[in-house]
């Protein structure tokens, strides 16, 4: 069994990454539960996170997403390379009525920096916004559809390359891979019961501290899944894989169990 020597995860974005919620006394980043869950799954490797959330920032100009990412890859990455970058943004851009096309194009420019530096990117869909104007809903859905479609295209390309035994060029082999996580559907608002809304959502735009903790656990499950796929193991604990492919998606199962756990905790408080 071969495991990576370390996991250094960049958590990059705006207030959702910073863990901001208007009614909470202090920020509570999802990076806290993300790191704890990854350390539990991979107890023998060095797991670290770098939280780079800036409340109020934009993906589109004059926002600072691109500049901030560029600085990180000039100053931090060379000394302590990021293995994964989790990227979330777009809510503030929608508030300012930026077009879905401009947001998506700017997001791709941000992705390009870590990808070109051998960092795997996990890009998230834009979450619901309970108090936002309804006119933003179709714009949000359009961006999210584009994000997920891009992930599906690249996943199919990787699958075909593996199936056909195609070898990537040296330049492509050094690039990071782009993956997606549908945060919009994993932590919804409208479809939740009233008690769950109160527990997981903080102020009508952001999550509560419990919501951010759930977000971190779900993202950790996705990274565990990706590391397992890359290394040929599910995770370090049960990390042997048989000759036959597992029928069950371990990462998806873990995400389901984590969501069930969160719902159970909420019900027990009622």
Secondary structure, 3 states (H helix, E strand, C coil): CCCCCEEEEEEEECHHHHCCCCCCCCCCCCHHHHHHHHHHHCCCCEEEEEEEECCCCCCCCCCCHHHHHHHHHHHCCCCCCCCEEEEECCHHHHHCCCCHHHHHHHHHHHHHHHHCCCCEEEEECCCCCCCCCHHHHHHHHHHHHHHHHHHHHHHHHHHHHHHCCCCCCHHHHCCCCEEEECHHHHCCCCCCCHHHHHHHECCCCCECHHHHHHHHHHHHHHHHHHHHHHHCCCCCCCCCCCCCCCCCCHHHHHHHHHHHHHHHHHHHHC
